[in-house]
């Protein structure tokens, strides 16, 4: 019974149009920036694409992408080995996607789910990223949070 319930819950987890992504999209739109969503032709399918600026934003869930915050560093009590491997694969894929984008002269920013609570900080972070002209280091942009 518990496994069936867990499976149903996990199937309901969305990968697109999540609450954190929608909050970031709403904020960026209110800031006056326009974008495309879910860049399927780009590595990692970035959540927001600013093609004319050659910039992308990924909105990552802290748990699913292994962030070092309280929520992201939780270890599941059941099926632990599976979940740790899955999160590790997600992190490796994220790094690979960002590196590929950077090598194609795209600038990348990762917004973590936990950052959405502090709208002033998030607004500043996004504004600096979108208005900044020089190239950001991929590791720097990936580790911000």
C-alpha positions as CSV (number, residue, x, y, z in Angstrom):
1,X,0.0,0.0,0.0
2,X,2.8,2.4,0.9
3,X,4.7,1.7,-2.3
4,X,1.5,2.2,-4.4
5,X,0.9,5.6,-2.7
6,X,4.5,6.6,-3.1
7,X,4.4,5.7,-6.8
8,X,1.3,7.7,-7.4
9,X,2.8,10.7,-5.6
10,X,6.0,10.5,-7.6
11,X,4.1,10.2,-10.9
12,X,2.3,13.4,-10.1
13,X,5.6,15.4,-9.8
14,X,5.8,17.7,-12.8
15,X,9.0,18.6,-14.7
16,X,7.5,21.6,-16.5
17,X,5.4,24.5,-15.2
18,X,6.2,23.7,-11.6
19,X,5.2,26.2,-8.9
20,X,8.8,27.5,-8.5
21,X,9.1,27.9,-12.3
22,X,5.8,29.7,-12.5
23,X,6.9,32.1,-9.7
24,X,10.2,32.9,-11.5
25,X,8.4,33.4,-14.8
26,X,5.9,35.7,-13.2
27,X,8.6,37.8,-11.5
28,X,10.7,38.0,-14.7
29,X,7.7,39.1,-16.8
30,X,6.8,41.7,-14.2
31,X,10.4,43.0,-14.5
32,X,9.8,43.6,-18.2
33,X,11.9,40.8,-19.7
34,X,10.4,38.5,-22.3
35,X,11.5,35.0,-22.9
36,X,10.7,31.6,-24.4
37,X,10.0,28.6,-22.2
38,X,11.4,25.1,-22.3
39,X,14.2,25.4,-24.8
40,X,13.9,21.8,-26.1
41,X,16.5,22.5,-28.8
42,X,19.1,23.5,-26.2
43,X,21.1,21.1,-23.9
44,X,19.2,20.5,-20.7
45,X,16.0,22.1,-22.1
46,X,16.4,25.3,-20.0
47,X,13.2,26.6,-18.4
48,X,13.6,30.1,-19.7
49,X,15.4,31.1,-22.8
50,X,16.4,34.7,-23.7
51,X,17.6,34.0,-27.3
52,X,18.6,37.6,-28.2
53,X,20.8,37.8,-25.1
54,X,22.1,34.2,-25.5
55,X,21.1,33.6,-21.8
56,X,19.2,30.8,-20.2
57,X,17.7,30.2,-16.7
58,X,17.2,26.8,-15.1
59,X,14.7,26.6,-12.2
60,X,15.8,23.7,-10.1
61,X,14.0,21.9,-7.3
62,X,16.4,21.6,-4.4
63,X,15.7,18.0,-3.6
64,X,15.8,16.7,-7.3
65,X,19.0,18.6,-8.2
66,X,21.0,18.1,-5.0
67,X,21.2,21.6,-3.7
68,X,23.1,22.1,-0.5
69,X,20.2,23.7,1.4
70,X,18.2,22.0,4.1
71,X,15.6,20.7,1.7
72,X,18.1,19.6,-0.9
73,X,20.4,17.7,1.5
74,X,17.6,15.5,2.9
75,X,18.2,11.8,2.4
76,X,15.1,9.7,1.8
77,X,14.5,7.0,4.4
78,X,13.2,4.4,2.0
79,X,14.9,3.2,-1.2
80,X,17.8,5.4,-0.3
81,X,20.3,4.0,-2.7
82,X,18.0,4.5,-5.7
83,X,17.3,8.1,-4.8
84,X,20.9,9.0,-4.1
85,X,21.9,7.6,-7.5
86,X,19.1,9.4,-9.2
87,X,20.0,12.8,-7.7
88,X,23.7,12.2,-8.5
89,X,22.7,11.5,-12.1
90,X,20.6,14.7,-12.2
91,X,23.5,16.7,-10.9
92,X,25.9,15.2,-13.5
93,X,23.4,15.9,-16.2
94,X,22.9,19.5,-15.0
95,X,26.7,20.2,-15.1
96,X,27.0,18.6,-18.5
97,X,24.1,20.7,-19.9
98,X,25.5,24.0,-18.5
99,X,29.0,23.2,-19.8
100,X,27.6,22.4,-23.2
101,X,25.7,25.7,-23.3
102,X,28.7,27.7,-22.1
103,X,30.9,26.1,-24.8
104,X,28.2,27.3,-27.3
105,X,28.5,30.9,-25.9
106,X,25.3,30.8,-23.8
107,X,25.3,32.3,-20.3
108,X,23.5,30.2,-17.7
109,X,21.9,30.9,-14.4
110,X,20.4,28.4,-11.9
111,X,17.6,29.6,-9.7
112,X,17.0,27.2,-6.8
113,X,13.6,26.5,-5.4
114,X,14.6,27.8,-1.9
115,X,15.6,31.2,-3.4
116,X,12.1,32.0,-4.4
117,X,11.1,32.8,-0.8
118,X,13.3,35.9,-0.9
119,X,11.8,37.8,-3.8
120,X,14.1,40.9,-3.3
121,X,17.2,38.7,-3.5
122,X,15.9,36.8,-6.5
123,X,14.9,40.0,-8.3
124,X,18.4,41.3,-7.8
125,X,20.1,38.1,-8.9
126,X,18.0,37.8,-12.1
127,X,18.4,41.5,-12.9
128,X,22.2,41.3,-12.6
129,X,22.3,38.2,-14.7
130,X,20.0,39.5,-17.5
131,X,21.5,43.0,-17.6
132,X,25.2,41.9,-17.3
133,X,27.1,41.8,-20.6
134,X,30.2,39.9,-19.7
135,X,30.3,36.1,-19.7
136,X,29.6,34.4,-16.4
137,X,31.7,31.4,-15.4
138,X,29.5,28.2,-15.6
139,X,30.7,27.0,-12.2
140,X,29.9,30.4,-10.7
141,X,26.4,30.6,-12.1
142,X,25.7,27.0,-11.2
143,X,26.7,27.4,-7.6
144,X,24.9,30.6,-6.8
145,X,22.3,30.1,-4.2
